[in-house]
Amino acid sequence: MTDDKRLDAELEKNEIHAQTDEYPSADESMHSSAMAIQQTGHIRFAGFWMRFWAYLADIIVIGSIDRLLINPLFRLLDLPLYETGLFSMMTIATALTFYLYFVLMTKFFGQTLGKMIFGLKVVQLNGEKLSWNTVLFREWIGRFISGYIIVLYVIVAFLPKKQGLHDLFVDTTVVHEK
């Protein structure tokens, strides 16, 4: 069989597969990824630099959300955009965007857009689906603590399962999807 015929057959097979099969939901996909990792025993933990680049991509996404939604809303309501202070309206709104982005994306997809770009996924070490308690503690409280003590993010580079402090709190890690 020539390469062209083999490629055509493969494309046709994939096209038929795409037409007849339903795609799994995000929860099913996340759970099956964790179970596959547990069953095969082959786990590729995501190291510090992969997680760092994914985080930078997420910061770009969050900044874009803030500029597309929060800034126009503040202008519409005639609220100050450039107020300083820990409890200014803008600081609270952008912090809310930041934490909601990480919590909701991790809960519903097991990954943020940055992690999707780099093929990473958050999984429970025991293979179970991520619960609301796990996600809230990991993404809200754990990230808050790690954010104030930046060096705690660096421990990812030195731990065998490449876990950050927020991962250690709830027995999660970040792995390569494939």
N, C-alpha and C positions, 0 to 999 in steps of 0.2 A: 504494500500500500504506500503510495507516495505521501510526502509530507502534507501537500495541499488537501488530499482526500482525508487524511487522518485529522487534520485541523477542521475540515468541514463536518466530519462525523462528530467530533468533540463539541463543536459549536451547536450542532443540531441537538445533540444529547442534552446540553446545558439549556437550550431554549425550551425543549420539551419539559425538562425538570422545572424550569422557572414557571412554565405555564400551569403545571399540574400541582405543584407543591405550594402550601401556604408557608409564609415565612414565620418563624417563631417570634413570640412576643419578646420584649426586652427581658422580662423576668425569666422566661424559659431559656433564653440565650445565656443569661448570666449564670443561672443555675447549672445548665449543661456544661458551660465552660469550667466552672468550679469542679463539677463531678468528673469531667474528662481529665482534668489535672490530677485529681485525687486517684483515679483509676489507673492512669498510665504511669504515675510516679514521676513523669518527666515534667518538671516545673522550671520555667525560665523566669526567675524573679527579675523585676525591672530595677535596675540600679539607680544610683543618684542622678547621673547625667540625663538618662532618658526621662526620669520623672521631672527633672529640672526644666527640660525643654518643653515637656507637656504643660507644666505649670506656666511657663512664659506664654505659651499659646493661649492658655486659659485667661491670663491677665489681659491679653489683647482683646479677647472676646468680651470679658467683663467691662473693660474700658469702653468698648464699642456700645455695649448695652447701655451703660451709663450715659454716653453722649447721645444715643439715639432716643432714649426714653426718659431718663431722669432730668437731663438738662432742659429739654423742651417743656417738660411738665413744670419745672421750677420757673421757667420764663413765663409760662402761661399763668401760673399762680402768683407771679411777681415776687418770688422768693429769691434771696441772694444766692448767686452761684459760687461766689468766692469768699465765703465766710471762713474765718479760722476758728479753731477751737475743737476740743474733743467731742463736744455734744452739739455741734452745729447741725442744722437740718441736712446739709449736703453730706456731711460725714456719716450721719446716721443712714441716709438713703443709700449711699454707695456701699457702706458696710452691709446693709441688708441685701443689696444686689449680690455682693460678693458671696456671702454665706448661703443665700438661697440658691444661687447658681450651683455651688458645690454640693449642697445637700440634695437638691432635686435631681440633678444630673446623675449623681452617684446612686441614689435610690432607684430611679426609674430605668437607668441604662447601665449601671455598674461602671460607668466611666464618664468623664467630662469630654467636651469636644477636643481639648488638648490630648487627652489619653486616646481618643478615637484616632486622631491624626497619627499618633506614634504606635498604635496597635497595643495599647495597654488596657488593663482592666483591674478593678478592685475586686478581690474575692475573700471570702471567709476561709481561714485555714482548715476548718472542718468540712468545707464543701457545701455548707448550707447557704441559702439565699440571704442577701443582706437585709436585715430587719431595720425598721425605723429607728429603734434604739441604737443599733450599731452605727447607722449612718449619721444620726444626729450627734452622737458622742464623737465619732471619728472626724466628721467634717466641721462641726461647730466648736465643741469644747477642745478637742485635741488640736485642731488647727489654731484656735485662739491661743492656747498655751504655747505651741511651737512657734507661733508668730511673734510672741514676746521674747522668746529665748531662741533666736535664729539658729544657734549652733545645734539645736536638737534635730533640725532637718538633716544635718550632715551625718548623723549616726546611721542613716540609710546606707551610706557607703561602706560601713564597717560591720554591720550585722549580717549573719549568714542568710537570713530570709529577706534581706533588704527592706526592713521595716522601719518606718519613722516612729516617733513616740506616739503619734496618734493611731498608728497601726497596732502598736504593742498594747495599747489600752483595750482594744476590742478584738484582738486576734484576727486581724486582716493583713493582707499584703497586696502589692501591685505586681501583676504578672504580665508577660507578653501573651497575647491571645493565641498566636500560632507559632 
